[in-house]
Amino acid sequence: MKTVFLDRDGVISIFTPDDYIKNWGEFRFIDGAIDGLKRLYNSGYQIIIISNQAGVNKGLFTLDDLNDITEKMKDVLKKEGIELAGVYYCTHTAEENCGCRKPKPGLFYKAIEDLGDIKFHNVFFIGDSEIDVKAGKEVGLKTILVLSGKTRNVKETENWEIRPDFIFNDLNEATDFIIKGEKDGKV
């Protein structure tokens, strides 16, 4: 099955520097993100969200708060005709050194365990940070960096240890690229 992995904050929803989305009232879809998701979904892609949400273990919001945000996000998307195949969060802090916190690959393997065999070499991971690029490369995904979240311009990537395969302004541009590449036989 055609698959796209996406980070949440900075790709689908707004990124809040030095803070977390702690409740549904703080959650906002990035302009055009729903359209990008809809076009991916209508083109036959299963959409999987992979996101670090350490604010839970930092005590800034609860797992119930995170689940409420997720269910309401999924409800909005469902009304737009979009079904997410899966949403996977790591709630650990960096200090906990778990195997699921990006850039480690645990959440990707959990998705395979739940959803079946996913051929990583044919799959994109769309993120907004160097950590996302490292995570995608860790499991052999094609990586797309969008400049709608933590990373705001290409210059920021010049000193990164691992560079993204592609860079676009936002999810909509990344979606255009994926769908056009598939049609042209280049993806």
C-alpha positions in Angstrom: 0.0 0.0 0.0 1.2 3.5 -0.8 2.2 5.2 2.5 3.2 8.7 3.7 4.4 9.3 7.2 4.1 12.8 8.5 5.1 14.7 11.6 2.2 16.6 13.2 3.3 20.0 14.7 4.8 22.1 11.9 3.5 19.9 9.1 -0.2 19.5 9.7 -0.7 21.8 12.7 1.0 24.9 13.8 4.4 24.7 15.5 4.7 26.7 18.7 8.3 27.5 19.5 9.3 26.8 23.1 5.8 25.4 23.9 3.5 22.5 23.1 0.0 22.2 21.8 -1.5 21.3 25.2 -5.2 21.2 24.4 -7.6 21.3 21.4 -8.1 25.1 21.9 -4.4 25.6 21.0 -4.5 23.3 18.0 -4.7 24.9 14.5 -4.3 23.3 11.1 -1.7 25.0 9.0 -3.3 26.7 6.0 -3.7 24.2 3.2 -2.7 21.2 5.3 -6.2 19.6 5.1 -6.2 20.0 1.3 -2.8 18.4 1.1 -3.9 15.5 3.3 -7.1 15.1 1.3 -5.2 14.9 -2.0 -2.8 12.3 -0.6 -5.7 10.3 0.8 -7.7 10.5 -2.4 -4.6 9.4 -4.4 -4.7 6.2 -2.4 -2.0 6.9 0.2 -2.4 5.6 3.8 -1.4 8.5 6.1 0.4 7.8 9.3 1.4 10.5 11.9 4.6 10.0 13.9 5.2 12.7 16.5 7.3 13.4 19.6 5.0 14.7 22.4 7.3 14.9 25.4 5.0 17.5 27.0 3.1 14.6 28.5 6.0 13.2 30.5 7.1 16.7 31.3 3.7 17.2 33.1 2.6 20.0 30.8 -0.5 18.2 29.6 -1.9 14.7 30.2 -2.2 11.7 28.0 -6.0 12.3 28.1 -5.4 15.8 26.7 -3.2 14.4 23.9 -5.8 11.8 23.1 -8.5 14.5 23.0 -6.5 16.6 20.6 -6.0 13.5 18.4 -9.6 12.5 18.4 -10.8 16.0 17.5 -8.2 16.3 14.8 -9.3 12.9 13.4 -13.0 14.1 13.6 -12.2 17.2 11.5 -10.3 15.2 9.0 -13.0 12.6 8.8 -15.6 15.3 8.0 -13.2 16.3 5.1 -13.2 12.7 3.9 -9.8 11.8 5.3 -9.1 8.7 7.4 -5.8 8.4 9.1 -4.3 4.9 9.0 -2.5 5.6 12.3 -1.3 8.1 14.8 1.8 7.3 16.9 3.2 9.4 19.7 6.3 9.2 21.8 5.5 10.9 25.1 9.0 10.3 26.6 11.5 13.1 27.3 14.9 13.0 25.6 16.4 12.1 29.0 14.4 8.9 29.2 16.3 7.6 26.2 13.5 5.4 24.8 13.5 3.6 21.5 10.5 5.4 20.2 11.5 9.1 20.4 12.5 10.5 17.0 15.1 10.3 15.6 15.0 6.7 16.9 12.9 4.4 14.7 10.6 2.8 17.3 7.3 4.5 16.2 7.9 3.5 12.5 8.3 -0.1 13.5 5.2 0.1 15.7 3.3 1.3 12.7 4.5 -1.7 10.7 3.5 -4.0 13.5 0.0 -2.6 13.6 -0.6 -1.9 9.9 1.4 -4.6 8.1 4.4 -4.6 5.8 5.4 -1.2 4.7 8.3 -1.0 2.2 10.3 1.9 3.6 12.3 2.5 0.4 9.1 3.6 -1.4 7.8 5.8 1.4 8.1 9.5 2.3 8.4 11.0 5.7 7.4 14.7 5.8 8.7 16.6 8.7 9.8 20.1 9.7 13.1 19.5 11.6 16.5 17.9 11.4 15.2 15.3 13.9 12.5 14.3 11.4 15.1 14.0 8.6 17.3 11.8 10.7 14.4 9.7 11.8 13.3 9.1 8.2 16.8 8.3 7.0 17.2 5.9 10.0 14.6 3.6 8.5 15.4 4.3 4.8 12.6 6.6 4.0 12.7 9.4 1.4 12.6 12.6 3.5 10.8 15.8 2.8 11.5 18.9 4.9 8.7 21.5 4.9 9.5 25.1 5.9 6.1 25.6 7.7 7.2 24.7 11.3 10.4 24.5 13.3 12.6 25.0 10.2 11.7 28.2 8.3 14.3 28.5 5.6 16.7 26.4 3.6 19.8 28.2 5.1 19.1 26.6 8.4 19.8 23.2 6.9 23.3 24.0 5.6 25.1 22.7 8.6 22.9 19.7 9.2 24.6 16.3 9.6 22.0 14.7 7.4 20.2 16.5 4.7 16.6 16.0 3.5 16.0 14.5 0.0 13.6 17.3 -0.8 12.6 20.7 0.6 9.2 22.4 0.1 7.4 25.4 1.7 4.6 23.3 3.1 2.6 20.1 3.0 0.6 21.3 -0.1 3.8 21.7 -2.1 5.1 18.3 -0.9 1.8 16.7 -1.9 2.1 18.2 -5.4 5.6 16.7 -5.7 4.5 13.2 -4.4 1.4 13.0 -6.6 3.1 14.4 -9.7 6.2 12.1 -9.2 3.9 9.1 -8.9 2.0 10.0 -12.1 5.3 10.6 -13.9 6.7 7.3 -12.6 9.5 9.1 -10.6 8.4 8.4 -7.1 
